[in-house]
Amino acid sequence: MIKKYLGIVFFLLGIIMIISSLYFSYKIFTGSQQAPQIFSIKSEEGASSGASLPSNLQEQINKIVNEKIKEIFPQEYINKLLNLMSWSVFAWILLTGGSTVASLGIKMLK
């Protein structure tokens, strides 16, 4: 009898884990909620390295390269991308764990 109740609890817990991860993923990817802010990368203003070129010319090259990189990949884009990737990994873990818990509950019900 206890095995049956425990199976029902595990099954429901697994289904809740699956549904909640899908619900929050839907809200995040539709834009109605932001992904958890795990990463917050700050831009660094270049430190000069090496000395084969005069320091003034090296600083100008570093500045130009940094500006071009910021034009191609804005800082907010990189932060959002990393946060979405971390949420995707966490949601995958929740989905996998939820399906495992639910299948354990089903086995206990049989």
matplotlib code that plots the C-alpha trace (Angstrom):
import matplotlib.pyplot as plt

x = [0.0, 2.8, 4.6, 1.5, 1.3, 5.0, 4.7, 1.9, 4.0, 7.0, 5.0, 3.3, 6.6, 8.2, 5.3, 5.5, 9.2, 8.7, 5.7, 7.4, 10.6, 8.7, 6.5, 9.4, 11.3, 8.3, 8.1, 11.9, 12.0, 8.9, 10.4, 7.8, 10.4, 14.2, 16.5, 18.3, 21.3, 24.1, 26.7, 27.5, 30.6, 32.0, 34.0, 37.7, 39.5, 42.6, 45.8, 48.7, 50.7, 54.0, 56.3, 57.3, 55.4, 55.6, 53.2, 51.1, 50.5, 49.8, 47.2, 45.5, 45.4, 44.0, 41.4, 40.3, 40.1, 38.0, 35.6, 35.1, 34.5, 32.0, 30.2, 30.0, 29.1, 27.6, 28.2, 24.5, 24.2, 27.0, 25.5, 22.0, 23.4, 25.4, 22.4, 20.1, 22.6, 22.8, 19.0, 18.8, 21.2, 19.3, 16.0, 17.4, 18.6, 15.1, 13.4, 15.7, 15.3, 11.6, 11.3, 13.4, 11.4, 8.1, 9.3, 10.4, 6.9, 5.3, 7.5, 6.4, 2.8, 3.1]
y = [0.0, 2.5, 1.5, 2.5, 5.9, 6.5, 5.7, 8.2, 10.9, 10.2, 10.2, 13.5, 15.0, 14.0, 15.4, 18.7, 19.0, 18.4, 20.8, 23.6, 23.5, 23.6, 26.5, 28.6, 27.8, 28.9, 32.2, 32.9, 32.1, 34.2, 37.1, 37.6, 36.7, 37.1, 34.2, 34.0, 36.3, 33.8, 35.5, 39.2, 39.9, 43.4, 44.8, 45.5, 48.3, 46.9, 46.3, 46.5, 43.4, 42.8, 45.5, 44.8, 47.9, 51.4, 51.6, 54.3, 52.3, 49.1, 51.0, 52.3, 48.8, 47.4, 50.1, 49.6, 45.8, 46.2, 48.6, 46.2, 43.2, 45.3, 46.2, 42.5, 41.1, 43.6, 42.9, 42.5, 39.9, 37.8, 38.0, 37.0, 34.2, 32.8, 33.1, 31.4, 28.6, 28.1, 28.0, 25.5, 23.2, 23.6, 22.9, 19.8, 18.6, 19.2, 17.4, 14.4, 14.3, 14.7, 11.9, 9.6, 10.4, 9.8, 6.5, 5.4, 6.2, 4.3, 1.2, 1.5, 1.5, -1.7]
z = [0.0, 0.9, -2.3, -4.3, -2.6, -2.9, -6.6, -7.1, -5.3, -7.4, -10.6, -9.7, -8.7, -12.0, -14.0, -12.0, -12.7, -16.4, -16.7, -14.7, -16.7, -19.9, -18.7, -17.5, -20.7, -22.8, -20.8, -21.2, -24.9, -25.7, -23.8, -21.1, -18.5, -18.5, -18.1, -14.7, -14.7, -14.1, -16.3, -16.3, -18.3, -18.0, -20.9, -20.2, -21.8, -23.4, -21.6, -24.1, -24.6, -26.5, -27.6, -31.2, -32.3, -30.7, -27.7, -29.3, -32.5, -30.4, -28.4, -31.5, -33.0, -29.7, -29.6, -33.2, -32.8, -29.6, -31.3, -34.2, -31.9, -30.0, -33.2, -34.3, -30.8, -28.4, -24.8, -24.0, -26.8, -25.3, -21.8, -23.0, -25.0, -22.1, -19.8, -22.3, -22.7, -18.9, -18.6, -21.4, -19.7, -16.4, -18.1, -19.8, -16.3, -14.9, -17.9, -17.5, -13.8, -14.0, -16.5, -14.4, -11.2, -13.1, -14.6, -11.1, -9.9, -12.7, -11.9, -8.3, -9.3, -11.3]

ax = plt.figure().add_subplot(projection="3d")
ax.plot(x, y, z, "-o")
ax.set_aspect("equal")
plt.show()
